[in-house]
Amino acid sequence: MAREGFFDSTEVETLESGLVVGDKAESSDFLAKSLYTVLGDGVTLDPTSSLLVAPKTGMTVTLKAGALWKDGYMLWEEEDRDITFSSDPGEQTFYISGRLDEPSGEFTNNEVYPYSDFVAATDICVAKLVITAAAVTITDAMITDYRYNETYCGTVDLYRTQLKALAAEAQALIDDLIGEAVPAHASTHAVGGADSAAATSEVTGFVSTAEQTSISDAHQTQARTNISAAKAVSGVIDAEESAVVVVEKTDNYTVTAAENGKDIQITSADAKILTIDTQANASYPTNFYFFVSRLGAGTVTIAGGGTTIRSAGSRLKIAEQYATVLVRKTASDEWLVTGALSA
């Protein structure tokens, strides 16, 4: 039967499935379960600073305003809040989390709070803080951002946030493909008319007419690969294509042939290196490509292990946290990196 309303029932019963329903409304438990099936658990990362934990001064950190979800219940920090810790002769570990009391539908302490342990069944942890022995100042190195970590936190809108950034790169790829396919004399065409007298002159930046008539099979195959990659990151998937698969890493990593078309996400507070091995060692397939996303505060550098890496201005570091680059194999041991890069 159809249901109506949410909060005005006069009769309430519990179904065999465990859902509590009313004659003209649903209970808060029902609403929470409904929201959970849509949202999942984690932090609402819009803006991307939501519930970020960062050092302030001395033994104080700042928790940025934001919201997290657990089993359909929301904990909302309306404004930035400072949390102060005490120095201790021994090392201290804290899990800065929202802890849900399921029976009541409320969060313990009614705020994101530093707990000494992590309880997977009830906690959404946004950061881990390890304070070294006798420390008098909390530094970036002591804080591990867990907001993208599926084990400790997870994000409610992770893929929307990622795709928003990747869509810009996809559009740039498509623009490049379209631009390279325009005939060199295209600007001399009149609407509904023939070529002008200047039709033989080339437009700067486009491939010449002669080159267009001899595009190799390899170039056509590469173009199709680029289009497939662009479709994948912008959410437009053909029947034979699949969406980007995420590979999570927290340390230095050497890319394998299995990462073809995937998004390697590196989360670390320290600088990390992503290495591209030689063709002889890795056996990367033809038209191999992948994405690299920097989710941590630590820098991520693309390096060649006996290979040549090319990029605009020879920039090989991912520019900033939450930025993504595209890495594409162009020859046996030659690679091209595009996207948000810095020196």
C-alpha positions in Angstrom: 0.0 0.0 0.0 1.1 3.6 -0.4 2.3 5.6 2.6 1.8 9.3 3.4 3.2 11.8 5.9 6.1 11.4 8.3 5.3 12.7 11.7 1.5 12.6 12.3 0.7 8.9 13.0 -1.7 8.0 15.7 -1.0 4.2 15.5 2.5 2.8 15.2 3.7 -0.8 14.8 6.9 -2.7 14.2 7.2 -4.9 11.1 9.0 -8.2 10.9 11.8 -6.4 9.0 12.4 -4.3 12.1 11.1 -1.1 10.5 8.7 1.0 12.7 5.8 2.4 10.7 2.7 4.4 11.5 -0.7 4.8 9.9 0.0 8.3 8.5 3.7 8.8 9.4 7.0 7.1 9.9 9.2 7.1 13.0 12.6 8.8 13.3 14.1 5.3 13.1 12.4 4.7 9.8 13.5 8.0 8.4 17.1 7.3 9.6 17.1 3.9 7.9 15.7 5.5 4.7 18.4 8.2 4.7 21.1 5.6 5.3 20.2 3.6 2.2 20.6 6.7 0.1 23.6 8.5 1.8 25.6 5.8 3.5 28.0 6.7 6.3 30.7 9.4 6.4 31.4 13.1 6.1 29.5 15.5 3.8 32.5 17.0 2.0 30.8 20.1 0.6 32.7 22.3 1.3 35.9 20.2 1.1 37.0 21.7 4.5 34.1 20.1 6.3 35.3 18.6 9.6 38.9 19.0 8.7 41.2 18.9 11.8 44.3 21.2 11.6 46.8 22.5 14.1 46.2 25.9 15.6 48.7 27.0 18.3 50.4 25.0 21.0 48.4 22.0 22.0 45.2 23.2 20.3 43.7 22.0 17.0 40.8 23.5 15.1 37.8 21.3 13.9 36.2 23.0 10.9 32.4 23.2 10.7 30.6 20.4 8.9 28.4 17.4 9.1 28.8 13.6 9.4 26.3 10.8 9.1 26.1 7.4 10.8 23.2 5.0 10.1 21.1 7.8 8.8 21.6 10.1 11.9 23.5 13.4 11.4 25.9 15.2 13.7 26.3 18.8 12.7 29.1 21.1 13.9 27.6 24.5 13.0 30.9 26.5 13.3 34.6 26.0 13.7 35.6 24.7 17.1 38.9 24.5 19.0 39.9 21.3 20.9 42.8 21.6 23.3 45.0 18.6 24.5 47.4 18.3 27.4 51.1 17.4 27.1 52.0 14.0 28.5 55.4 12.2 29.2 54.2 9.3 27.0 52.8 9.1 23.5 49.0 9.8 23.2 46.6 8.6 20.5 43.2 10.1 19.8 40.5 9.2 17.3 38.5 12.4 16.7 35.1 11.0 16.0 31.3 11.2 16.2 30.1 8.3 18.3 26.4 7.3 17.7 24.3 5.9 20.6 22.0 3.8 18.3 19.2 3.2 20.8 18.7 6.9 21.4 19.6 8.1 17.9 21.9 10.7 19.5 25.7 11.1 19.5 27.8 10.7 22.7 28.9 14.1 24.0 26.7 15.7 21.3 29.8 16.7 19.3 32.8 15.4 17.4 35.0 14.4 20.3 38.6 13.0 20.8 38.2 9.3 21.9 41.1 7.1 23.0 39.8 4.2 20.9 37.9 3.6 17.6 34.7 1.6 17.6 33.8 0.6 14.0 30.1 -0.2 14.9 29.4 3.3 16.2 32.1 5.7 15.2 32.7 8.0 12.2 36.4 9.1 12.7 37.5 12.2 10.8 41.1 12.2 12.0 43.6 10.3 14.0 45.9 12.3 16.3 49.2 10.8 17.6 50.8 13.3 20.0 54.5 12.4 20.6 55.8 12.1 24.2 56.3 15.4 26.0 55.1 17.4 23.0 54.2 21.0 23.6 53.0 21.8 20.1 50.7 19.8 17.8 52.0 19.6 14.2 50.6 18.5 10.8 52.7 15.4 11.0 50.8 14.2 14.1 47.4 14.4 12.3 46.1 11.8 9.8 43.1 12.9 7.8 40.6 10.0 7.8 37.7 11.8 6.0 38.3 9.8 2.8 39.2 6.6 4.6 36.4 4.0 4.1 37.6 2.0 7.1 37.4 4.8 9.6 35.1 7.3 8.0 34.1 7.3 4.3 32.3 10.2 2.6 28.7 10.7 1.8 29.5 12.5 -1.5 32.9 11.2 -2.3 32.3 10.3 -6.0 30.3 13.5 -6.6 33.3 15.5 -5.2 35.8 13.5 -7.3 33.8 13.6 -10.5 33.4 17.4 -10.2 37.2 17.8 -10.3 37.7 15.1 -12.9 34.9 16.5 -15.2 37.0 19.6 -15.8 39.9 17.4 -17.0 37.5 15.4 -19.1 36.3 18.5 -20.8 39.8 19.6 -21.5 40.6 16.2 -23.1 37.5 16.5 -25.3 38.3 20.0 -26.3 41.8 18.9 -27.4 40.3 16.0 -29.4 37.8 18.2 -31.1 40.5 20.9 -31.8 42.9 18.4 -33.4 40.2 17.1 -35.7 39.1 20.5 -37.2 40.4 20.9 -40.8 43.2 23.4 -41.1 41.2 25.6 -43.5 37.9 25.5 -41.5 37.8 29.2 -40.7 37.7 30.1 -44.4 34.3 28.4 -45.0 31.3 30.6 -45.6 28.0 29.6 -44.1 26.3 27.5 -46.8 29.1 28.3 -49.3 32.3 27.0 -50.7 35.9 27.5 -49.6 37.3 31.0 -50.0 40.4 31.9 -52.0 42.4 31.5 -48.8 41.2 27.9 -48.2 44.7 26.6 -48.7 46.1 28.5 -45.7 46.3 26.7 -42.4 44.8 27.9 -39.1 47.5 28.1 -36.4 47.1 25.3 -33.8 45.3 22.7 -36.0 46.5 19.6 -37.8 47.2 20.2 -41.5 44.8 18.7 -44.1 47.5 16.4 -45.4 48.2 15.0 -41.9 44.5 14.4 -41.4 44.2 12.2 -44.4 47.0 9.9 -43.1 46.0 9.4 -39.4 47.4 6.1 -38.4 45.4 3.2 -36.8 47.5 3.8 -33.6 46.4 7.4 -33.4 42.7 6.5 -34.0 43.0 3.8 -31.2 44.6 6.4 -28.9 41.8 8.8 -29.6 39.2 6.2 -28.7 41.0 5.5 -25.5 41.1 9.2 -24.6 37.3 9.5 -25.2 36.6 6.4 -23.1 38.7 7.9 -20.3 36.9 11.2 -20.6 33.5 9.5 -20.5 34.5 7.4 -17.4 35.4 10.4 -15.3 32.4 12.5 -16.3 29.9 9.7 -15.6 29.0 8.9 -19.2 29.5 5.2 -19.6 29.0 3.1 -22.8 27.7 -0.4 -22.4 31.1 -1.9 -22.9 32.9 0.6 -20.7 33.0 0.7 -16.8 33.4 3.5 -14.3 36.8 4.5 -12.8 37.9 1.9 -10.1 39.6 3.4 -7.0 42.9 2.0 -5.7 43.8 3.4 -2.2 47.4 3.8 -1.2 49.1 5.5 1.9 52.8 5.0 1.0 55.2 5.2 -2.0 53.9 3.0 -4.8 55.0 1.6 -8.1 52.3 1.4 -10.8 51.4 -2.1 -12.1 49.7 -3.2 -15.3 46.6 -3.9 -13.2 46.0 -0.2 -12.7 44.9 0.5 -16.3 42.1 3.0 -16.3 42.0 3.2 -12.5 42.2 6.1 -10.0 45.2 5.7 -7.6 44.3 7.7 -4.5 47.2 8.5 -2.2 46.4 9.6 1.3 49.3 10.7 3.5 50.5 13.6 5.6 54.0 13.0 4.3 55.5 13.4 0.9 55.1 10.3 -1.3 56.4 9.1 -4.7 54.4 7.3 -7.4 56.9 5.5 -9.7 56.3 4.3 -13.2 58.4 1.2 -13.9 60.0 0.2 -17.2 58.0 -1.6 -19.9 60.4 -4.5 -19.5 59.5 -4.9 -15.9 55.8 -4.0 -15.8 54.5 -5.1 -19.2 52.0 -2.2 -19.4 49.5 -2.8 -22.1 49.1 -0.6 -25.2 47.1 2.7 -24.5 47.7 2.2 -20.8 46.5 5.2 -18.7 45.5 5.9 -15.1 44.6 8.8 -12.8 46.4 9.8 -9.6 44.5 11.7 -6.8 46.3 13.4 -3.9 43.9 13.1 -0.9 46.4 13.8 1.9 48.3 16.9 2.9 51.6 15.3 1.8 52.9 16.1 -1.7 52.7 13.4 -4.4 55.4 13.3 -7.1 55.2 11.3 -10.3 58.6 9.7 -11.0 60.1 7.5 -13.7 61.9 4.3 -12.7 64.0 4.2 -15.9 61.2 5.8 -17.9 60.8 9.3 -19.4 58.0 11.4 -17.9 56.8 14.4 -19.8 54.6 17.3 -18.6 54.1 21.0 -19.2 57.0 22.9 -17.7 58.4 19.6 -16.4 56.1 19.8 -13.4 55.6 16.4 -11.8 54.1 17.2 -8.4 50.3 17.1 -7.9 49.6 20.8 -7.1 47.4 20.5 -4.0 45.3 18.3 -1.8 42.3 16.8 -3.6 43.7 17.5 -7.0 43.9 14.8 -9.8 46.2 14.2 -12.8 46.0 11.9 -15.8 49.0 9.8 -16.7 49.1 8.2 -20.2 51.6 6.0 -21.9 52.7 7.5 -25.2 55.5 5.1 -26.2 57.3 2.0 -24.7 59.0 3.9 -21.9 57.6 7.4 -22.4 54.6 8.9 -20.5 52.6 12.1 -20.5 51.2 13.7 -17.3 48.4 16.3 -17.5 46.3 18.1 -14.9 46.8 20.0 -11.7 50.6 20.0 -11.5 53.3 22.1 -9.8 57.1 22.2 -9.9 
